Amino acid sequence: MKSSQITIKDIARELGISPSTVSRALKDHPDISQETKRVVNELATKYNYKPNIIALSLRNQRSNVIGVVIPEIAHYFFSTVISGIEEVANAHGYSVMVNQSGEDYKREVAACDAFLNGIIDGLIVSVSKETENYEHFQRFEDEGIPLVFFDRIIEEISADRIIIDDFDGAYQATEHLIIQGRRKIVHFSGPQNRLIGQNRLNGYLKAMRDNGVVIDERLIIHCDTFQSALIETQKLIDSGTRFDSIFTVNDFTAAGAMKILIRNGIKIPQDVSVVGFGDDQTSLMVEPTLTTVNQPGFEMGKKAMEQLIRRITQTRQEPPITEILKTQLIVRESSRLR
């Protein structure tokens, strides 16, 4: 192997480890074992490995530009996150470039590629529902570009995370329905390949168990969009399955469920109570107004940008942090029986 051609990928291939592990070992990352660091550095020395000085020079020149990748700009929650990001960014002299995945894995990869091909100082991202391969995010760490996840995170990537307490929010929502006398509680759940969907389902299940309510697996249905709620709510009614309330993974899904309940002459909340999640503007537009869990998007955006700035300006490597923001149940007409 010619020393002038040696790359991180060559070292990784010879050692049988990933390029990202090699990159982190060369940077003395705390997540990498001392033995791995030793063998990587020995091989790098043996082959006279030299990093790409031109690339490093470009990367070390601050652009004061931050990249943001989100599922969809039109979503009220994500628009409030962007507002929070921009407030902190502008106060510190940064510009923000936003790209949306549209919940599509390929578009997410393309968005990340576009940012990698340009010069950004850091990336803030909320992952699409489809994403199950994470190489496009690992490349940012390989390139030394700080990365902060918010809301929808990836546990397999060593990066900072700003999330809300989805478990507790779902627990509050479910227990509220139980206190109102509901026992046949439907949960329209989110994708279980995302921690956010898992935590909201687990919060529902824990509240049911803690209050001695029998869990009916037929009442746990994957359904997380307005359109799917139209279909699944009608199927639930047509099946004759008994239910007295619905807790949905987001407010759009709740709005779809309410539309079908009303269309079928089912009174809300007298016959069936409905609780959403997110406190989207939709929650005040529907009739009756929707009980929901507040999701502090603006604060989340501010926290994500503040943490990214800390990473950009840090003088030594620190372990990644996870900051969890509290939620609050907002009780409105769709569940208020007393």
N, C-alpha and C positions, 0 to 999 in steps of 0.2 A: 504493500500500500504506500503510495507516494505521500510524504508528509504535507506537501503543498495542497493536497486534495482532501485531507482528513476533515471530516465533519462530525457534528454531534451524532448524526444518524449512523455513521460508520462505527463510532465507539459503542453505540447502543447495540448495533447488530453483532459485534464481536463479543460483547458481554452478555447478550441475550436479555437485555432490559430495554425499557422504553426510552426514546429520545428525551422525553420530559424529565425522567429520572436522572439521566446524564446531565441535563441542563441544570437541574436543581443541585446535584452533587457538586458540580463545578462552582456553583454560587454559595456553597456551604449552607444549604437550606436545612433548617432544624428538623424537617420531616424525614430526612434521608439518614440512614444509619452510617455510623463511622466506617464500617467495613466497606459499604458501597462507595462512600466518598473516597476511601483509600484506593480501591481498584480502579475507579474511574480516573482519578488524578494520575495514577501510575501509568495507565494506558495513554492518557492525554500527553503526558511527558514523554513516553516512549516514542509516540508518533509526532512529537513536536506540534501538537494541536495549537492553532491560533484562532481566536474568534475573528469574525468578519469586522475589521476595524472600521470600514466605511459604514456598515450597518449600525455598529455601536455608536459611531459619531452622530449619525442621523438620529438615532433613538435617544441619545443623551441631550439633544437640543430640544428644549421644551417648545411645544407648539401652542400650549394653553388651550387645547381643544380636547373635549371629552366626548367619547362616543356613548350612545345609549341605544340598546336594542330592547324593544318591548313587543308583546303580541299584537296590540292594536291601539292606535292613538285615539280612536273614537270612543273607547271605553272610558267612562268618567274617572274611574279609579286611576288608570294609567295617566290620564291627563293631569290629575292632581299631583301624581308622583313627579311628572316632568316639571310642573310648576315649582315643587320643592327643590328639585335638582337645580333648576335655573336660578332660583333665588340665591342659593349658596354659591353656585358657580360664578354668577355675575359679580357677587360681592368680593370674590377672590381673583377676578380678572380672567376667568375661563369662559370660553364659548362652548355651546352644547350642540352636537349633531345627533339627530334622532333618526333611527331606522326601525321599521316594524316588520315582524315576521309573518303576521297574518295567521298565526298558529301553524305555520308550515315549516318543517325542519329544513328543507332545501333553501327556503328564503332566509331563514336564520343563519345558515352557513354562509350564504352569499353576502349577507349584511356584515358578518364578522370578517369575511375575506376583504370586503371593501374597506373596512376600518384598518385591517392589518396592512393593506397595500398603501394606505395613506399614513400620516403621522398623527397619532393621538397620544395623549399622555396617560389615558386610562379608559376603562370601559365599565359601564353600569348596565346590568342586563337582568331581565325576567324571562325565563325560559319558556319556549312554546310547549303546547300539550304533546306534540308529536315527538319531541326530542328524546332519544334514548342513546345516541352516540355523542360523546362529549369532546372529541378530538379538536374541534374548531375552537373550543374554549381553552383547552390545554395549551394551544399554540400561543396564546397571549402570555401565559406564564413563561413559556419557553423563550419568548422574545423580551421578557422582563417588563411587560406592560401590566400594571396593577388592574385587578378585576374585582368588582363588587357585585354580588347577586342580591336581588331583592324579591320579596314575595314568593316567586317560584324559583327554588334553588336547586343546586346539584350537590349532593353530599360527597360525590366521588372526586370533585375538584377542590383542591386546597385553596380556598379564597374566603374573603370576608363576606358576611351575609347579614342582611337586615330583613327581618321577617316580623309578622305579627303572631300573637298567641292564638293560632287557628284552633288548637285543641280546646282551650278555655272558652273561646268565642262560641264554638259549636256546643260545648257543654252548657253554657248559659242559655243558649237558644232552646235547646232540648228540655232543660230543666224548667224553663219558663212555661213551655207547653204542658209539661207534667203537672206543674202547680195549678195551671188553669183547668186541670181535670182530664187532660188528654192522655190516652193510653195506646191508641193505634196510630203511632206517629210514622209517617212515610219519610224516608230520607232520600232525596234526589242528590246523589253523590257525584263528585268530580273524578277525573282520571286517577287511578291508584298507582300510576307510575310517577306521580308527583307527590312530594311530601305534603303539600298543601291539601290535596284530596284525602290522603291517608289520615292526617291529623283531624280534619273536620269530621270524617267518618268515625274515628276513634273517640272524639269528644262526644258525639251522639251516642255511641254504644256505652261509654262509661256513665253518662248521665242516666241512661235507661237502667243499667245494672244497679247503680247506686240508689235508685229510687224504687227498686223492686218491680220494674216494668218488664214484662216478657218481650223478648226481641223476636220479631217475625221477619225472617230473612226475605220473605216475599215483598216486604215494605222497603227494602234497600235496593234502589234502582239507579243504575248509572244514567245520569241525565243532567247535563250542565249547560244547556243553551235554551234560548227562548223557543226555538223551533222544536227541539226534542221534547221540551216540556209540554207542548201542545199535543204531541203524539202520545207520550207516556202517561199523561194525566187522563186522557180519554181512554186509553187501554185499561188503566186502573179502574176507572168507573165502569167500563163495559164488562170487566172480569167479575164484578160483584164482590170484589175484595173489600172488607170493611176497613175503613180508615177515618180518623177524625181530625187529622192535622197533617201538614206537610212542612218539613224543614228542608230548604234547598241550599245548595252549595254557593249560589250567588243570587243576586236580585233579579237578573234577567230571566233566570229559570223560574223564580217565584212568580214573576209577572205572567209568564206563559201558563203556569199552573192555574193562576187566578182567572185568567181569561176563559179557560176551559171549564172550570168549576162554575163560573157565572153562566156560561153558555148552557150548562146542563141544569140550571135552576138550583144549584147548591149555594146556600147562603154562607158568606164569609163575615164574621167568624162563627156565627151561630151553629152551622152544620160542620164546617171544616175551618180550622185556623191555619194560617200560612205565615211562616217566618223565613226571611231570606238572609243573605250575608253580603255585606259590603257597604251598605248605606249609600248606594248609588242614587243619583237624582231620580231614577225610575221609581224609587220607593215612595216618593212624594207625589208622583204623577198618576199612579194607579189608584183605583177606587174599589174598596177602601184603602187608605194609606197603609203601607207595608211595615210591619215589625221587622227589624233587621239588626245585624251586628255591625257596629261602626268599624270601618277599616281605615286607619289614619294615613291615607296616601301621601298627603303633603308632608307630614312629619317623616314618613318613610323615605321620601325623596331627599329631604334635607339631610337625614342621617346617612344615607348612602353616599351623597356627595361629600359630606364632611369626612367620612371614613376614607373615601378615595383620595382626597387631598392629603390626609395623613400618610397614606401609602406613597403617594407621589413624592412627598417632601421628607420622608423618613431617612435617617442616616444609617440605620442598621435594621436587619431583617427581624421582624416580630411575628409570632404565630398569628394565624388568622383568627378573627373574632366573629361571634354570632350575637347580634343584638336583637332581642325580642321585645316588640312593642305591645302594650296592653290593648285589649278591645273593650267595647262597651255595648251592651244590649240596648237598643232603642225601641221601646214598646209603642206601637201605634195601633190603628183600628183593626188590622187584619187578625189580631190575636187577643184583643182586649175584651174579655167576657164579663169582667166585674169592674 
